[in-house]
Amino acid sequence: MSRAWQALRALRLRLVGPAKELVGTDQFGNKYYRVPKYESRAGQIIPERRFVEAVNHEAYQYQIGDFPAEWEAWIRKKREDPPTIEEILRNESYREEMKQKVKDVSEKDKLLQAKEYEEGLVAEPSHTQVKGHASAPYYGKKEPSQDPTSTANTFQPGAWMPPGSGSSQNK
């Protein structure tokens, strides 16, 4: 490279910063870039920056799983090197295998629980139905209680008797 070209490149680097470098692309078509660490024209050290150009450019179009976990870890600098296609595919097949194993174990557990319920080894879970909402004043109750009500003006100590106790009271 000629000295003039090197000088122009250094000047551009000082004024604009380094160009983004394409690091990789995932199976969805998202492109991952990095901007290496550089010194700004004010002498400030700018750390490395990593980012993605998504296929869906609109924020409302993003869905969970649009970015592979391996690439997300790279962008968040949880890993140093970008993932390879082989690594992503291997991890994806491992996740699918684990999902299937969890499904199989869950089905076996349901069958075992049903068998234990039939044999009487385990009590069936109770199915309670609570109507209303926990923040309601009568949550879980059919109606308000008929317990004593009194105001300060009419209160008489010892005048109230619990319901069902009758009129016999030892004093």
Accessible surface in RSA format (square Angstrom, percent):
REM  Atomic radii and reference values for relative SASA: ProtOr
REM  Chains: A
REM  Algorithm: Lee & Richards
REM  Probe-radius: 1.40
REM  Slices: 20
REM RES _ NUM      All-atoms   Total-Side   Main-Chain    Non-polar    All polar
REM                ABS   REL    ABS   REL    ABS   REL    ABS   REL    ABS   REL
RES MET A   1   149.85  77.6  69.56  46.0  80.29 191.2  82.07  69.8  67.78  89.8
RES SER A   2    69.92  59.1  53.31  71.1  16.61  38.3  52.78 112.4  17.14  24.0
RES ARG A   3   208.59  87.6 200.30 102.1   8.29  19.7  76.33 104.3 132.26  80.2
RES ALA A   4    70.13  64.5  58.63  90.5  11.50  26.2  66.85  94.1   3.28   8.7
RES TRP A   5   143.26  57.5 141.49  68.5   1.76   4.1 130.70  69.7  12.56  20.4
RES GLN A   6    90.82  50.8  85.44  62.4   5.37  12.8  24.03  51.2  66.78  50.7
RES ALA A   7    63.22  58.1  50.61  78.1  12.60  28.7  58.60  82.5   4.62  12.2
RES LEU A   8   108.28  60.3 104.26  74.6   4.02  10.1 104.92  73.7   3.36   9.0
RES ARG A   9   150.24  63.1 143.35  73.1   6.89  16.4  37.94  51.9 112.30  68.1
RES ALA A  10    53.28  49.0  49.15  75.8   4.13   9.4  52.55  74.0   0.73   1.9
RES LEU A  11    97.35  54.2  94.00  67.2   3.35   8.4  96.76  68.0   0.59   1.6
RES ARG A  12   111.25  46.7 106.76  54.4   4.49  10.7  59.14  80.8  52.11  31.6
RES LEU A  13    70.73  39.4  70.71  50.6   0.02   0.1  70.71  49.7   0.02   0.1
RES ARG A  14   110.83  46.5 106.85  54.5   3.97   9.5  31.94  43.6  78.89  47.8
RES LEU A  15    96.24  53.6  72.62  52.0  23.62  59.4  72.62  51.0  23.62  63.6
RES VAL A  16   117.23  77.1  87.24  79.0  29.98  72.2  92.95  80.8  24.27  65.8
RES GLY A  17     3.28   4.0   0.00   N/A   3.28   4.0   1.74   4.8   1.54   3.5
RES PRO A  18    25.90  18.9  11.80  10.8  14.10  51.3  13.31  11.0  12.58  78.2
RES ALA A  19    60.16  55.3  45.04  69.5  15.12  34.4  54.02  76.1   6.14  16.3
RES LYS A  20    98.42  48.0  77.57  47.6  20.85  49.6  52.10  46.9  46.32  49.3
RES GLU A  21    77.03  44.2  72.59  54.9   4.44  10.6  35.23  68.1  41.80  34.1
RES LEU A  22   104.60  58.3  72.44  51.8  32.16  80.9  72.44  50.9  32.16  86.6
RES VAL A  23    42.92  28.2  11.71  10.6  31.21  75.2  16.48  14.3  26.44  71.7
RES GLY A  24    16.98  20.9   0.00   N/A  16.98  20.9  16.98  46.6   0.00   0.0
RES THR A  25    56.71  40.3  45.18  45.8  11.53  27.5  33.70  45.3  23.01  34.8
RES ASP A  26     7.54   5.3   0.00   0.0   7.54  17.8   0.39   0.9   7.15   7.1
RES GLN A  27    92.46  51.7  52.41  38.3  40.06  95.4  49.87 106.2  42.59  32.3
RES PHE A  28   103.90  52.0  81.35  50.4  22.56  58.7  88.17  53.5  15.74  45.0
RES GLY A  29    33.67  41.5   0.00   N/A  33.67  41.5  23.84  65.4   9.83  22.0
RES ASN A  30     5.16   3.6   5.16   5.0   0.00   0.0   0.00   0.0   5.16   5.0
RES LYS A  31    93.59  45.7  93.59  57.4   0.00   0.0  38.01  34.2  55.58  59.2
RES TYR A  32     0.00   0.0   0.00   0.0   0.00   0.0   0.00   0.0   0.00   0.0
RES TYR A  33    23.78  11.1  23.78  13.5   0.00   0.0   7.77   5.8  16.00  19.7
RES ARG A  34    66.26  27.8  66.26  33.8   0.00   0.0  15.81  21.6  50.45  30.6
RES VAL A  35    20.12  13.2  20.12  18.2   0.00   0.0  20.12  17.5   0.00   0.0
RES PRO A  36    30.75  22.4  30.72  28.0   0.03   0.1  30.72  25.4   0.03   0.2
RES LYS A  37   137.55  67.1 116.10  71.2  21.45  51.1  59.34  53.4  78.21  83.3
RES TYR A  38    51.11  23.9  41.74  23.7   9.38  24.4  21.53  16.2  29.58  36.5
RES GLU A  39    78.95  45.3  70.42  53.3   8.53  20.3  15.86  30.7  63.09  51.5
RES SER A  40    21.25  18.0  20.57  27.5   0.68   1.6  20.52  43.7   0.73   1.0
RES ARG A  41   166.58  69.9 139.96  71.3  26.62  63.4  38.90  53.2 127.69  77.4
RES ALA A  42    94.03  86.5  51.69  79.8  42.35  96.3  64.05  90.2  29.98  79.4
RES GLY A  43    39.00  48.1   0.00   N/A  39.00  48.1  18.63  51.1  20.37  45.6
RES GLN A  44   116.53  65.2 107.91  78.9   8.63  20.5  33.87  72.1  82.66  62.7
RES ILE A  45    96.77  55.1  81.82  61.0  14.95  36.0  81.82  58.9  14.95  40.6
RES ILE A  46    49.05  27.9  49.05  36.5   0.00   0.0  49.05  35.3   0.00   0.0
RES PRO A  47    90.48  65.9  86.71  79.0   3.77  13.7  87.33  72.1   3.15  19.6
RES GLU A  48    35.92  20.6  30.52  23.1   5.40  12.9  14.50  28.0  21.42  17.5
RES ARG A  49   141.08  59.2 140.26  71.5   0.82   1.9  59.92  81.9  81.16  49.2
RES ARG A  50    24.56  10.3   8.19   4.2  16.37  39.0   0.22   0.3  24.34  14.8
RES PHE A  51    45.44  22.7  42.86  26.5   2.59   6.7  45.44  27.6   0.00   0.0
RES VAL A  52    42.25  27.8  23.46  21.2  18.78  45.3  23.46  20.4  18.78  50.9
RES GLU A  53    63.76  36.6  57.33  43.4   6.43  15.3  24.14  46.7  39.62  32.3
RES ALA A  54     9.21   8.5   3.14   4.8   6.07  13.8   3.18   4.5   6.03  16.0
RES VAL A  55    82.98  54.6  62.34  56.4  20.63  49.7  69.83  60.7  13.15  35.7
RES ASN A  56    53.26  36.7  50.04  48.4   3.22   7.7   2.89   7.0  50.37  48.7
RES HIS A  57   146.21  79.9 116.88  81.2  29.33  75.0  75.85  78.2  70.35  81.9
RES GLU A  58    86.46  49.6  85.71  64.8   0.75   1.8  16.68  32.3  69.77  57.0
RES ALA A  59    80.23  73.8  64.21  99.1  16.02  36.4  64.71  91.1  15.52  41.1
RES TYR A  60   171.70  80.2 139.85  79.6  31.85  82.9 119.48  89.8  52.22  64.4
RES GLN A  61    71.27  39.9  61.04  44.6  10.23  24.4  19.41  41.3  51.87  39.3
RES TYR A  62    92.25  43.1  75.74  43.1  16.50  42.9  52.86  39.7  39.39  48.6
RES GLN A  63   126.56  70.8 114.34  83.6  12.21  29.1  42.68  90.9  83.87  63.6
RES ILE A  64   186.21 106.0 153.96 114.7  32.25  77.7 160.60 115.6  25.62  69.5
RES GLY A  65    50.38  62.1   0.00   N/A  50.38  62.1  32.06  88.0  18.32  41.0
RES ASP A  66    35.54  24.9  32.98  32.8   2.56   6.1  10.33  24.3  25.21  25.1
RES PHE A  67    52.95  26.5  43.86  27.2   9.09  23.7  43.86  26.6   9.09  26.0
RES PRO A  68    11.14   8.1   2.09   1.9   9.05  32.9  11.14   9.2   0.00   0.0
RES ALA A  69    62.76  57.7  50.11  77.3  12.65  28.8  54.45  76.7   8.31  22.0
RES GLU A  70    11.67   6.7   8.20   6.2   3.47   8.3   9.94  19.2   1.73   1.4
RES TRP A  71     5.96   2.4   5.96   2.9   0.00   0.0   5.84   3.1   0.12   0.2
RES GLU A  72    67.19  38.6  66.46  50.3   0.72   1.7  20.54  39.7  46.65  38.1
RES ALA A  73    30.17  27.7  26.12  40.3   4.05   9.2  29.47  41.5   0.71   1.9
RES TRP A  74     2.94   1.2   2.94   1.4   0.00   0.0   1.50   0.8   1.45   2.3
RES ILE A  75    43.97  25.0  35.75  26.6   8.21  19.8  35.75  25.7   8.21  22.3
RES ARG A  76   152.21  63.9 128.40  65.5  23.81  56.7  40.64  55.5 111.58  67.6
RES LYS A  77   104.57  51.0  78.48  48.2  26.08  62.1  56.68  51.0  47.89  51.0
RES LYS A  78   160.36  78.2 123.87  76.0  36.49  86.9  72.01  64.8  88.35  94.1
RES ARG A  79    65.54  27.5  56.25  28.7   9.30  22.1  33.67  46.0  31.87  19.3
RES GLU A  80   139.29  80.0 124.31  94.0  14.98  35.7  54.68 105.8  84.60  69.1
RES ASP A  81    97.42  68.2  95.16  94.7   2.26   5.3  25.19  59.3  72.24  72.0
RES PRO A  82    50.20  36.6  41.59  37.9   8.61  31.3  41.59  34.3   8.61  53.5
RES PRO A  83    10.25   7.5   0.00   0.0  10.25  37.2   0.10   0.1  10.15  63.1
RES THR A  84    74.24  52.8  68.48  69.4   5.76  13.7  67.32  90.4   6.93  10.5
RES ILE A  85    84.79  48.2  81.77  60.9   3.01   7.3  81.77  58.9   3.01   8.2
RES GLU A  86   119.16  68.4 114.13  86.3   5.03  12.0  61.51 119.0  57.65  47.1
RES GLU A  87    34.62  19.9  34.42  26.0   0.21   0.5   8.52  16.5  26.11  21.3
RES ILE A  88     1.33   0.8   1.33   1.0   0.00   0.0   1.33   1.0   0.00   0.0
RES LEU A  89   102.24  56.9  97.51  69.8   4.72  11.9  97.93  68.8   4.31  11.6
RES ARG A  90   148.16  62.2 141.31  72.0   6.85  16.3  72.19  98.7  75.97  46.0
RES ASN A  91    41.35  28.5  41.35  40.0   0.00   0.0   4.03   9.7  37.32  36.1
RES GLU A  92    67.81  38.9  67.81  51.3   0.00   0.0  29.06  56.2  38.74  31.6
RES SER A  93    67.63  57.2  58.44  78.0   9.20  21.2  47.53 101.2  20.11  28.2
RES TYR A  94   126.84  59.2 124.88  71.1   1.96   5.1  90.25  67.8  36.58  45.1
RES ARG A  95    84.91  35.7  82.47  42.0   2.45   5.8  53.96  73.7  30.95  18.8
RES GLU A  96    87.43  50.2  82.68  62.5   4.75  11.3  39.55  76.5  47.87  39.1
RES GLU A  97    88.35  50.7  79.89  60.4   8.46  20.1  32.15  62.2  56.20  45.9
RES MET A  98    62.92  32.6  62.83  41.6   0.09   0.2  36.80  31.3  26.11  34.6
RES LYS A  99   131.67  64.2 122.74  75.3   8.93  21.3  82.47  74.2  49.20  52.4
RES GLN A 100    93.54  52.3  91.25  66.7   2.29   5.4  41.78  88.9  51.76  39.3
RES LYS A 101   103.01  50.3 101.55  62.3   1.46   3.5  66.35  59.7  36.66  39.0
RES VAL A 102   101.19  66.6  98.20  88.9   2.99   7.2 100.16  87.0   1.03   2.8
RES LYS A 103   118.64  57.9 113.24  69.5   5.40  12.9  64.76  58.3  53.88  57.4
RES ASP A 104    57.64  40.4  55.84  55.6   1.80   4.2  18.23  42.9  39.40  39.3
RES VAL A 105    97.91  64.4  97.39  88.2   0.52   1.2  97.53  84.7   0.38   1.0
RES SER A 106    47.08  39.8  40.92  54.6   6.16  14.2  25.08  53.4  22.00  30.8
RES GLU A 107    88.43  50.8  86.57  65.5   1.86   4.4  36.71  71.0  51.72  42.2
RES LYS A 108   146.96  71.7 141.87  87.0   5.09  12.1  86.91  78.2  60.04  64.0
RES ASP A 109    68.24  47.8  64.32  64.0   3.93   9.3  16.65  39.2  51.59  51.5
RES LYS A 110   139.97  68.3 134.08  82.3   5.89  14.0  80.00  72.0  59.97  63.9
RES LEU A 111   129.67  72.2 124.47  89.0   5.21  13.1 125.10  87.9   4.57  12.3
RES LEU A 112    95.18  53.0  91.26  65.3   3.92   9.9  94.43  66.3   0.75   2.0
RES GLN A 113    77.25  43.2  76.73  56.1   0.52   1.2  13.40  28.5  63.85  48.4
RES ALA A 114    45.64  42.0  41.93  64.7   3.71   8.4  44.75  63.0   0.89   2.4
RES LYS A 115   116.55  56.9 113.86  69.9   2.69   6.4  60.74  54.7  55.81  59.4
RES GLU A 116    47.31  27.2  47.31  35.8   0.00   0.0   4.09   7.9  43.22  35.3
RES TYR A 117    56.39  26.3  41.97  23.9  14.41  37.5  25.55  19.2  30.84  38.0
RES GLU A 118   150.18  86.2 111.02  84.0  39.16  93.2  47.47  91.8 102.71  83.9
RES GLU A 119   100.74  57.8  65.81  49.8  34.93  83.2  41.70  80.7  59.03  48.2
RES GLY A 120    60.73  74.9   0.00   N/A  60.73  74.9  29.20  80.1  31.53  70.6
RES LEU A 121   125.95  70.1  93.68  67.0  32.27  81.1  96.42  67.7  29.53  79.5
RES VAL A 122    67.77  44.6  59.43  53.8   8.34  20.1  64.10  55.7   3.67  10.0
RES ALA A 123    90.29  83.0  63.95  98.7  26.33  59.9  74.18 104.5  16.11  42.7
RES GLU A 124   117.58  67.5  97.44  73.7  20.14  47.9  44.74  86.5  72.84  59.5
RES PRO A 125    71.67  52.2  56.60  51.6  15.07  54.8  67.68  55.9   3.98  24.8
RES SER A 126    98.25  83.0  66.70  89.0  31.56  72.7  48.74 103.8  49.51  69.4
RES HIS A 127   161.14  88.1 128.18  89.1  32.96  84.3  93.46  96.3  67.69  78.8
RES THR A 128   111.43  79.3  82.51  83.6  28.93  68.9  60.14  80.8  51.30  77.5
RES GLN A 129   160.24  89.6 125.75  91.9  34.49  82.1  40.83  86.9 119.41  90.6
RES VAL A 130    77.67  51.1  47.42  42.9  30.25  72.9  49.16  42.7  28.51  77.3
RES LYS A 131   166.11  81.0 154.04  94.5  12.06  28.7 102.19  92.0  63.92  68.1
RES GLY A 132    66.55  82.1   0.00   N/A  66.55  82.1  33.56  92.1  32.99  73.9
RES HIS A 133   122.90  67.2 120.27  83.6   2.63   6.7  90.11  92.9  32.79  38.2
RES ALA A 134    73.60  67.7  51.15  78.9  22.45  51.1  51.33  72.3  22.27  59.0
RES SER A 135    97.05  82.0  60.79  81.1  36.26  83.5  50.70 108.0  46.35  64.9
RES ALA A 136    41.20  37.9  28.22  43.6  12.98  29.5  34.03  47.9   7.17  19.0
RES PRO A 137   119.05  86.8  80.92  73.8  38.13 138.6  93.76  77.4  25.29 157.2
RES TYR A 138   111.36  52.0 105.30  59.9   6.06  15.8  68.81  51.7  42.54  52.4
RES TYR A 139   101.90  47.6  86.07  49.0  15.83  41.2  55.30  41.6  46.60  57.4
RES GLY A 140    49.87  61.5   0.00   N/A  49.87  61.5  16.54  45.4  33.32  74.6
RES LYS A 141   131.35  64.1 110.96  68.1  20.38  48.5  69.56  62.6  61.79  65.8
RES LYS A 142   210.29 102.6 168.01 103.1  42.28 100.7 119.72 107.8  90.57  96.5
RES GLU A 143   111.73  64.1 103.68  78.4   8.05  19.2  34.04  65.8  77.69  63.4
RES PRO A 144    61.10  44.5  58.25  53.1   2.84  10.3  59.52  49.1   1.58   9.8
RES SER A 145    65.94  55.7  35.17  46.9  30.77  70.9  38.76  82.5  27.18  38.1
RES GLN A 146   150.84  84.3 124.25  90.8  26.59  63.3  59.31 126.3  91.53  69.4
RES ASP A 147    79.67  55.8  74.96  74.6   4.71  11.1  21.13  49.7  58.53  58.4
RES PRO A 148    65.82  48.0  37.57  34.3  28.24 102.7  45.28  37.4  20.54 127.7
RES THR A 149   128.81  91.6  97.58  98.9  31.24  74.4  71.00  95.4  57.82  87.4
RES SER A 150    69.44  58.7  28.53  38.1  40.91  94.2  34.33  73.1  35.11  49.2
RES THR A 151    87.49  62.2  78.90  80.0   8.59  20.5  81.66 109.7   5.83   8.8
RES ALA A 152   102.06  93.8  65.37 100.9  36.69  83.5  73.81 103.9  28.25  74.8
RES ASN A 153   145.87 100.6 108.77 105.1  37.10  89.3  28.34  68.2 117.53 113.6
RES THR A 154    96.87  68.9  78.81  79.9  18.06  43.0  72.71  97.7  24.16  36.5
RES PHE A 155   125.47  62.8 109.31  67.7  16.16  42.1 110.87  67.2  14.61  41.8
RES GLN A 156   118.41  66.2 113.00  82.6   5.41  12.9  32.83  69.9  85.58  64.9
RES PRO A 157   111.88  81.5  88.52  80.7  23.35  84.9  90.26  74.5  21.61 134.3
RES GLY A 158    61.55  75.9   0.00   N/A  61.55  75.9  38.99 107.0  22.56  50.5
RES ALA A 159    70.00  64.4  36.84  56.8  33.16  75.4  47.55  67.0  22.44  59.4
RES TRP A 160   125.85  50.5 106.23  51.4  19.62  46.1 104.12  55.5  21.73  35.2
RES MET A 161    61.84  32.0  47.31  31.3  14.53  34.6  18.75  15.9  43.09  57.1
RES PRO A 162    71.83  52.4  68.66  62.6   3.18  11.5  68.66  56.7   3.18  19.7
RES PRO A 163   104.02  75.8  72.08  65.7  31.94 116.1  83.10  68.6  20.92 130.0
RES GLY A 164    88.95 109.7   0.00   N/A  88.95 109.7  42.61 116.9  46.34 103.8
RES SER A 165    50.55  42.7  26.98  36.0  23.57  54.3  37.17  79.2  13.38  18.7
RES GLY A 166    54.30  67.0   0.00   N/A  54.30  67.0  43.68 119.9  10.63  23.8
RES SER A 167   112.33  94.9  82.78 110.5  29.55  68.1  49.28 104.9  63.05  88.3
RES SER A 168    96.78  81.8  75.04 100.1  21.74  50.1  56.45 120.2  40.32  56.5
RES GLN A 169    96.36  53.9  65.83  48.1  30.53  72.7  27.24  58.0  69.12  52.4
RES ASN A 170   153.24 105.7 124.51 120.3  28.73  69.2  36.37  87.5 116.87 113.0
RES LYS A 171   223.02 108.8 142.19  87.2  80.82 192.4 120.16 108.2 102.86 109.6
END  Absolute sums over single chains surface
CHAIN  1 A    14760.5      11962.5       2798.0       8527.8       6232.7
END  Absolute sums over all chains
TOTAL         14760.5      11962.5       2798.0       8527.8       6232.7
